[in-house]
């Protein structure tokens, strides 16, 4: 049985190329497949975006002049 490590990002599903090629081959031969979803991808994406508030020129100027 084939195992696919899929990752969801921006309304798309990302699959490593090697696994994608194997998936296409398996689908042609109609063999069973197993798809694994990375449950932590949304947390990683959120944590990387949540630091955007630090990029604030007005706040930097106020703190630099304090």
ChimeraX commands (.cxc) that place a marker at each C-alpha (Angstrom):
marker #1 position 0.00,0.00,0.00 radius 0.5
marker #1 position 1.26,3.46,-0.93 radius 0.5
marker #1 position 1.41,6.18,1.75 radius 0.5
marker #1 position 1.13,9.82,0.67 radius 0.5
marker #1 position 2.32,12.67,2.93 radius 0.5
marker #1 position 0.03,15.50,1.84 radius 0.5
marker #1 position 0.21,19.06,3.14 radius 0.5
marker #1 position -2.56,21.63,2.76 radius 0.5
marker #1 position -1.47,25.19,1.91 radius 0.5
marker #1 position -3.47,28.12,0.51 radius 0.5
marker #1 position -6.43,25.93,-0.59 radius 0.5
marker #1 position -4.04,23.52,-2.33 radius 0.5
marker #1 position -2.78,20.07,-1.47 radius 0.5
marker #1 position 0.99,19.61,-1.72 radius 0.5
marker #1 position 2.37,16.13,-2.33 radius 0.5
marker #1 position 6.07,15.31,-2.74 radius 0.5
marker #1 position 6.83,14.66,-6.44 radius 0.5
marker #1 position 8.09,11.12,-5.91 radius 0.5
marker #1 position 4.93,10.19,-4.00 radius 0.5
marker #1 position 2.77,11.94,-6.62 radius 0.5
marker #1 position 4.38,9.92,-9.40 radius 0.5
marker #1 position 3.81,6.72,-7.41 radius 0.5
marker #1 position 0.21,7.76,-6.79 radius 0.5
marker #1 position -0.43,8.24,-10.50 radius 0.5
marker #1 position 1.07,4.83,-11.22 radius 0.5
marker #1 position -1.04,3.19,-8.50 radius 0.5
marker #1 position -4.20,4.87,-9.77 radius 0.5
marker #1 position -3.54,3.49,-13.22 radius 0.5
marker #1 position -3.22,-0.01,-11.77 radius 0.5
marker #1 position -6.13,0.56,-9.34 radius 0.5
marker #1 position -4.25,-0.44,-6.21 radius 0.5
marker #1 position -5.31,0.82,-2.75 radius 0.5
marker #1 position -3.67,4.04,-1.48 radius 0.5
marker #1 position -3.31,5.63,1.95 radius 0.5
marker #1 position -3.20,9.45,2.31 radius 0.5
marker #1 position -1.55,10.99,5.41 radius 0.5
marker #1 position -2.39,14.60,6.24 radius 0.5
marker #1 position 0.01,16.83,8.18 radius 0.5
marker #1 position -2.24,18.08,11.00 radius 0.5
marker #1 position 0.34,20.65,12.16 radius 0.5
marker #1 position 0.76,22.53,8.88 radius 0.5
marker #1 position -1.91,25.08,9.84 radius 0.5
marker #1 position -0.12,25.76,13.14 radius 0.5
marker #1 position 3.22,26.26,11.38 radius 0.5
marker #1 position 1.63,28.63,8.87 radius 0.5
marker #1 position -0.16,30.60,11.61 radius 0.5
marker #1 position 2.96,30.91,13.76 radius 0.5
marker #1 position 5.00,32.23,10.84 radius 0.5
marker #1 position 2.35,34.81,9.93 radius 0.5
marker #1 position 1.66,35.95,13.49 radius 0.5
marker #1 position 4.97,37.84,13.74 radius 0.5
marker #1 position 3.92,40.34,11.06 radius 0.5
marker #1 position 2.82,42.83,13.73 radius 0.5
marker #1 position 6.50,43.36,14.61 radius 0.5
marker #1 position 7.05,44.91,11.17 radius 0.5
marker #1 position 5.65,48.34,12.02 radius 0.5
marker #1 position 7.68,51.42,11.03 radius 0.5
marker #1 position 5.65,53.84,13.20 radius 0.5
marker #1 position 6.08,51.68,16.29 radius 0.5
marker #1 position 9.81,51.31,15.57 radius 0.5
marker #1 position 10.22,55.07,15.34 radius 0.5
marker #1 position 8.37,55.64,18.63 radius 0.5
marker #1 position 10.46,53.04,20.47 radius 0.5
marker #1 position 13.72,54.27,18.94 radius 0.5
marker #1 position 12.98,57.85,20.12 radius 0.5
marker #1 position 11.83,56.85,23.62 radius 0.5
marker link #1:1,2 radius 0.2
marker link #1:2,3 radius 0.2
marker link #1:3,4 radius 0.2
marker link #1:4,5 radius 0.2
marker link #1:5,6 radius 0.2
marker link #1:6,7 radius 0.2
marker link #1:7,8 radius 0.2
marker link #1:8,9 radius 0.2
marker link #1:9,10 radius 0.2
marker link #1:10,11 radius 0.2
marker link #1:11,12 radius 0.2
marker link #1:12,13 radius 0.2
marker link #1:13,14 radius 0.2
marker link #1:14,15 radius 0.2
marker link #1:15,16 radius 0.2
marker link #1:16,17 radius 0.2
marker link #1:17,18 radius 0.2
marker link #1:18,19 radius 0.2
marker link #1:19,20 radius 0.2
marker link #1:20,21 radius 0.2
marker link #1:21,22 radius 0.2
marker link #1:22,23 radius 0.2
marker link #1:23,24 radius 0.2
marker link #1:24,25 radius 0.2
marker link #1:25,26 radius 0.2
marker link #1:26,27 radius 0.2
marker link #1:27,28 radius 0.2
marker link #1:28,29 radius 0.2
marker link #1:29,30 radius 0.2
marker link #1:30,31 radius 0.2
marker link #1:31,32 radius 0.2
marker link #1:32,33 radius 0.2
marker link #1:33,34 radius 0.2
marker link #1:34,35 radius 0.2
marker link #1:35,36 radius 0.2
marker link #1:36,37 radius 0.2
marker link #1:37,38 radius 0.2
marker link #1:38,39 radius 0.2
marker link #1:39,40 radius 0.2
marker link #1:40,41 radius 0.2
marker link #1:41,42 radius 0.2
marker link #1:42,43 radius 0.2
marker link #1:43,44 radius 0.2
marker link #1:44,45 radius 0.2
marker link #1:45,46 radius 0.2
marker link #1:46,47 radius 0.2
marker link #1:47,48 radius 0.2
marker link #1:48,49 radius 0.2
marker link #1:49,50 radius 0.2
marker link #1:50,51 radius 0.2
marker link #1:51,52 radius 0.2
marker link #1:52,53 radius 0.2
marker link #1:53,54 radius 0.2
marker link #1:54,55 radius 0.2
marker link #1:55,56 radius 0.2
marker link #1:56,57 radius 0.2
marker link #1:57,58 radius 0.2
marker link #1:58,59 radius 0.2
marker link #1:59,60 radius 0.2
marker link #1:60,61 radius 0.2
marker link #1:61,62 radius 0.2
marker link #1:62,63 radius 0.2
marker link #1:63,64 radius 0.2
marker link #1:64,65 radius 0.2
marker link #1:65,66 radius 0.2
view
